[in-house]
């Protein structure tokens, strides 16, 4: 599939000859060119509303999603790259932003345009070329198609620059500490009730809301509430007494694993309910996770985090971590049902100092950053 895309890009490039891409046309893309998510979504929306000198376009190869987005924002903003005309349109843009993949695949694409990898999180786990499961042929393809094409790659802290450079096999000078646009919403006050009522109009009264977002396992399914003494009725009773809601967000492939636990106060919050949950992380009073880097974004809220690494040795042996797990996970690890319930409303926040330490390590950018990213790119355009 990757080679086919490369050949198509090469043909179109030859056809275009020496035409120069327009630096004020910016193309955005995300996962498989078929999703509207991650940092690309949030930066695109910012540019559309706040950078009038730029024409923003988003690649969506999913016909139904493109139609829905066109109805919401306007058809002029969305296009596909499955056709020659779509590929030409992408190649006519002088700036590409991506969170995963590229709008068009080929070599030498950054010779006359800027290609900015916004990425989609802090590399808690080994990513890209450091992934021990990446095959030799995939490594070669990655370097030619991705590493050699990126003008710059964004991250959130100076402490991450060497790691990101090694992961993507690029010079450290290409790693920019410009932050993640998707986290901008964390700093904006929201009407929690209005948001949740739109997703689930039948919610009972509540005063505290918790998000449970476990990591997808390559081997086997996630085990929710991994306590030897787990009691579903006790959990439901506790949530009722404490006037709490618990939202479970598993990977889309593991939605069935949450079904046995759902009820009036335990709801599912998948992609259908909330496409990119990082945009609303601040509405939750507590986060429960295991190895997902979502907790690093959540640190920006200042709220408590609970970790359930019940299969830590097995999981880390398969994927590998860039950091010592115990050093960078600032929160309790309950092993029993009672300990878990006690963590949901802690008597004292004894993990705050550790959360602040890890937050400083990973989240150097602690304010909205989309505008600053645009200013950086516009400055580079004017310097060319």
N, C-alpha and C positions, 0 to 999 in steps of 0.2 A: 504493500500500500504506500509506504513512504517513498519507494523508488518511482512509482507511477506518478506521484505528486511532483517529484523532482523533475522528471522528464517534461511534464506539462509546463512547469514554471520555466524551464529552459527554452521551450518552444516559444512561449509568449515573450520572454525576454528578447529572443532573437528577432521576433516580429516587431517589437517596439523600437529596436535599434537604439539610437542615442537619445531618445526622448527623456527628459529629466522629470522625475516625480515632483509633485507639488508639495512643498514643505508645510503648507497650511491645510492640507488634507490629512487627517489622522485616522488610521484604521485600528480598530480594537478587535481582539478575539480572545476566546477562552477555550476551555476543554473541548477537544475534537472539533473545534469550529462550530459546535452545535449547542453550546450552553451559554446562557447569559448570567454570569456569576463572577465570583472572586473580585480581585482588584480592578479588573477590566471594566466590570459593570459600573462600579462606583466612580471611577475616573471618567468614563464615557459620559455619565450623567452630569458630572461636574462641568466638563468641557461644553456640553450641549447648552447648559444654562448660563455659564459664566465666562466663556472665552469666545466672544463673537467673531473674532478674526479667523477662527478655525472651523473647518467643516469636519465634524466627527461622523464616522461610519462604523457600524458593527457587523462583523461576519457571523451570520447565523445560517447554517446549512440545514437545519431542521425546519421544514416548511411550515409546520403548524406553529412552532414557537415564533418564527419570523413573522407570521401573520398576526399573532397575538401582540407582539411587540410593536408591529407597525400600526395596529389599531390604537395602542396606548400612546406611543410617542410620535408616530408619523412614519410612513413608508420610506421617506427619503433618507432615513438614517440606517436602514438595514439592507443587506444584500448577501448573496451567496457566492462561494468560490468553487462550485462544482462545474461551472461552465467556463468557456474561454473568455466570454465577456466579463464574468465575475472576477476571474483571475486578473484580467487587464485592469479592472477597476481597483483591485487591491494594489497592483503594481504601480498605479498612477499616484499613489499616496507617498508622501515624503517621510512620514513617521508611522511606525507600527508599534502598538502596545499589545502585549500578550500576557496572560497569566499562566497559560499552558499550551504549548505547541506554537505554530505560526499561521498567519492567515493564508500563506502560500509557501510551499516547500521547495527549496532549491539552494544552490550554492551562490556565493557572491552577492547575496541580496542586500547587504548593508553597504555596498560600495557607493551608492548614491541615495541612501535613505538612512534614517535612524531607526533601529529596532531595539525597543526597550522591553525587557522582561520584568514585569511588575512582580512576578512570582505570586505565591499564595500562602505564605506563612513562614514562620521561623523553622529552620531545619532541625527540629528536635531529633528526628530519625534521620538516618543516612539517605541522601537524595541524589538524584542524577548520577554522575559518574562515580560517586562513592557508594552507591547501592551495591552490596555484594552479590545480588542476584542478577545484575545486568550482564548480559552475554557479551562476548568479545565483539561480535559483529554489530551489536547495538551500540557499543561504546564508540566504535569508529563512525557509525552513522550519526550519533549524537554530536560528536565533535565537529563533523563537517557541516551538518545542517543547523545545529543550534549554537554551539560554542563559538564557531567562527563567524556567525551572523550577528550575534548580540553586540550592539553598541554599548549598552550598559545593563546591569542587573540590579534591581533594588533590594535593599534589606532594611532592617529596623535599628541596627546598632553597630557601632564600630567594632565591637567584640566579635561580630559575626563575619566581618569582611574576609579574613583569611579562609574561613570555612567555606563561604560561598564561592570564593575564587577557586578553591580546590575542587569543590563539587562540580563546577561548571567548566573547569579547565580554562579560565580566563585570567588575565592579569588583575591584581587587586585594584588597580586604577579604574577598572570597569565596574566595580561594585560601588554603588552609591547609597549612602545612608539617607534616604529620602522618605522612608516610611511606607505604610500601606493605606491607600485610600479607603479601603473597606472599613478601617477602624475609625474613620472620621465620624461616623454616626454614633460611636460610643460617647463622644463628647457633646452630643446634641440631646437635649431633654426631649423625652417622648411621653405620650399619653399611653401608658401601659395597658390600661383597661380597654381603650379603643382598639389597640393593636390586637390584643388577645380575643376580644369579642368578635372581631372581624374573622378570625381563624375559627373560633369555636363559640358561636352565639349562645350556647347552652351551658356555659361554665357556671358552677356554683360560686357563691361569695368566697372571696379569698383575700388574704393580706400579705402572703408570702409566696413567691414563685421560684421553683427550682428547675434547672435544666440538667438532664442526664444525657451526656453525649459520649458514648464509648467509641473506641476505635474499631474499624473494620479489620478482621483477621483474614490473612491470606489462607491460613489453614484452620478449618473448623469455624464454628459460629461463636459469636459473643455470648457469654453467660451473664445475663443480667442478674443483679442482686445475688452475688456469689457467696452467700452466707450459709453455713451448715444448718443454722436454725432459722432460716428465712420463713416468715409467716405473712402471707398476703393479706389476710384479714387484719392482722395487727398493724401493718403498714397503712392500710386504708383507714383504719380507726384513728391512727396517729395523725394522718393528714387532715382528717375531719376535725379532730379535737383542736389542732393547731391552726386551722383555717388556711391550709396550704394547698398548692397545686404542684404536681410533678410532671414535667414534660420529658418524654423519652425521644431522643433523636439518634437512631441507628443509621447505618449505611442503608441506602435504598434496597440493597439485596438482602438485608436482614430484618426487614420490617416485620416478618412473621414471628421473629423471636420476641418482639415486644407485645404481641397480641394477647398472650395469656395474662398480662399484668394490667391491661388497660381497664379503666373504669371512670367513674364520675370525676375523680380528682387525679387520675393518672391518664394523661393523654399522649398521643403520638404527635411529634412535630417533625415530619419529614420534609422532603423537598416540595411536595405538593402544598403543604401548609405554610412553609417558609423557605423560599428558594435558597437564600444564603443567610444562615442564622447569625453570622458575625455582625450583620447590620443591625441586629436588635439585642446583642448580648447584654446591654446595660439594663434591660427590663427584668433580668433575673437576679434574685437575691443570693443565689448560691449556684455553683457549678459542680457537677459530679462527672468525672472522666477517668481515664486510665493512662493512655499514652498519646492521646490526641493533642496536637499543638494548639488546639482551640483554647486551651487554658492560658496560653501565653498572651493571646489577644484579651482574654477575660481578665488578666491581671490589671489591665488598664482601668477596670471598674472599681478596684479596691475591695471587692467582695470576696467572701470565703470560697475555698475550693476543697472538694473531697476527692481523694484518689482511691480507685479500686483495682490495683494491679495484681489480681488473683493469679495470673499466669505469666508473671514478669519474666522468669527465666526462660520459658519456652518462647515467648514473644520476642524478647530482645535477642535471643540466639538466632532467630530467623531473619530479622531485619537489621538489627544493630542500631546503636544510638550514638549520636555525636557528643553527648554529655553524660555524666554520671546521673542516672535517673534519680537517685535519692537526694542528690545535691540540688536539683533544679525543679523538684516537685514540692512546693511549699504548702502542705496541707496534711490532715490526718488520713490514715489508711485503716479504716475500721475493718475488723475481721469477723465480727458477729453482728447479728441483727440489732442488739441493744446498743452496741457502739455506733452503729450506723445511724440509728434514730437520734442518739445524743448529739451526733455531728450536725444534724440538719438545723438545729437551733442551739449553737454552742453557748455555754454560760459566759465564756470569755474568749476573746479573739487572740489566742496565744500564738497564732501563725502569722500575724500581721507583719512582724519584722522580717520574717523569711520571705513573705510575698513581696515586700518592698525591695528586698535584695535582688530577687530574681527578676522583678520588673525592671529594675535599673540595668541589669545585665542584658536583657533581651529587648526592652522597649525604650530606647534612647529618644525616639520621636514620640512625644506624649501630648500631641495637639493635632488638629486637622492638618493634613499635608497635601491634599489634592491641588490646591492653589499653588503651593510652593513647587510641586513637580512640574506643573504647567509653566511656571516662570523659568525653571531650569531649562526646559526644552525650547521655549521661545528664545531664550538668550543664546542657546547653541545655534538655533536656526539663523539668527541675525549675525552671528559671528562667522558663518560659513561664506 
